[in-house]
């Protein structure tokens, strides 16, 4: 923070093809037509997973809310009332151990950054801000479950020191032509709407599917900051009061299409395409007052308009061949492309107490008119071959190789009006090309000596080379190579029919990303810029986990050691002492001992509860500030869900979450919590489902952040910030109508794409 500013990476931008008025009219039309449905039957009132109807008998299977394996936990969200009409990001935010930092566009798992996010097993190599934008534009109606993998096995990429988050989409395996339609309308500070349509045609040999989602969300936030700092370029010691109002309109479209074919009894193949386009025009008004001691007063008013348009394409093809019983080989090819255009315009007035412009008229820092441009293209190619064989009743062998190549191009810069002409700011101009190649090979042996015991021993070797070239300076700024071995061990033992013990060990890595390393810049205020850090080291993590399952209760204890963990948005001083850099930094180390418990409780036939706790002891050491420190603290998060089956085909859900105070490097984030509720009505004659949800019922979503509580920050910055999200003004209310189209019975198919182990490398802008 500088000049009282809290640092945001603000997404922004353009275009939407479907009229919001049409979406709202569709919702209203559906509500008027509901009474006209005849009463020939009703849908399943329990929200159970699989249903096969045979005359009068119905057989159903139920998945518990949370399941634990040696690799992590699985959160089954498909049947949650609050999932309907929500975005994938909102569902993820309600998952145990997950913290969504909308302030700095970051996702953490169990209190740690460096988490990777997978979408149906694919690595989406894009900036974390766009990861969050993509998930914000995806309908949770398409989500089956979320896998939180803190100790994944060796067949997964070693990237992601905090672990992996795999968001698994629903797979429509019912025979015949069928699908689902859902319409959502809502309001908080302003209007919201979602239209989602999915269709599939399944035969014994073919599965053709597709979906389309359009979402519109006009939202708002405000921020109030008090700050003290010693900034020489502004006159020395001063106190600051800063206020910000931001309005963003999200327009997101997401389309999927795919084909799976069983060519022969032993050979299957498939192709899949996911295309998304997002535009989020932003308008922010910043006001600040600077009291420079002893009696100099400065005032700043800035108007920022920015655009951020992303076009994302994820394509994949796979083939699987069964050689003989218990032996198969698979081949996968993926191509991913992300294209971003992000222009911005800044108009400001910076004056002294007499109303005169502050600073020099020839100084671009204090120019009343500035504009920025950032263009990024990221292309990723992946080839992977896997082989597995059941060698005997006891031994199973898996092995594979994988190659990933990424090319990132980024052109960015800032211009200021000086003397009536646009002048480039040399310190804010970049033309960077990064190329990264990663080759990997893994092998694992699974041993099951008896029905109660299983052991898996594996190892993965990865070699990565990263090269970054500054096109403006015509020189290579980074050329790094790293080869490392990542072993893994998993052991489980059933202790009777109701309990199981699990033990695992893994070693993982988080390499600095393109946006972490590149010295790109983003405007904060006249004396503060976002930038990268070309001196970052990779994070190496070792994890040891002990788990225990008793009935549907799950417990685990995880010890984790991170060497050189990367933390974002830290404050540093420029060599000339005239700018504040907001950039990622390496801490020396981080240790954590984390307890995770999931406690379901069935009160009676119509009332079920589920409580989750994730927390424990954390310690880190950092030395990037002028006064290094070691900090130990306790951190935890709580999640709960209560489900009620009510008469007349009604059901209800109440859920909430609480995150205790935590730290991102030297930045303290105060407690954060939310309470949500919803009610569902199953309509007669299979006419669909009507659901009403309310997010943040008690308007508790205020993010409070403190700088300078642990040690001396850059320029002696000490500040407190209070950020009010949209629901702080008014709870977000959404009404959703959904209905299944067609029918059929469940068919077999491949559960996940061949690129299952591709994980998303979370990137910071």
Secondary structure, DSSP 4 states (H G I P E B T S, - for coil): --TTPPP---------SS-HHHHHHHHHHHHHHGGGS--S-B--SS--SEEEEETTEEEEE---SEEE-SSEEEEE-TT-GGGTT-BHHHHHHTSTTEEEETTTTEEEETTBS-EEEEETTEE--EEHHHHHHHHHHSBGGGEEEEEEESS--TTS-SB-TTEEEEEEEP---BSEEEEEEEEEEEESSSEEEEEEEEEEEE-SSEEEEEEEEEEEEEEEEEEEEEEEEEEGGGTEEEEEEEEEEEEEEEEEEEEEEEEEEEEETTEEEEEEEEEEEEEEEEEEEEEEEEEETTTEEEEEEEEEEE--EEEEEEEEEEEEEEEETTEEEEEEEEEEEEEEEEEEEEEEEEEETTSPBSS-TT-GGG-SEEEEEEEEEEEEEEEEEEEEEE-SSSEEEEEEEEEEEEEEEEEEEEEEEETTEEEE-GGG-EEEEEEEEEEEEEEEEEEEEETTEEEEEEEEEEEEEEEEEETTTTEEEEEEEEEEEEEEEEEEEE-SSSEEEEEEEEEEEEPPPHHHHS---EEEETTEEE---TTPPPEEEEEEEEEEEETTEEEEEEEEEEES-EEEEEEEE-TTSS-EEEEEEE-SEEEEEEEEEEEEEEEETTEEEEEEEEEEEEEEEE-SSSS-EEEEEEEEEEEEEEEEEETTTEEEEEEEEEE--EEETTEEE--EEEEEEEEEEEPBTT--EEEEEEESTT---EEEEEESSSSPPGGG-EEEEEEE-HHHHS-EEEEEEEEEEE---B----SS-TTTT---BEE--
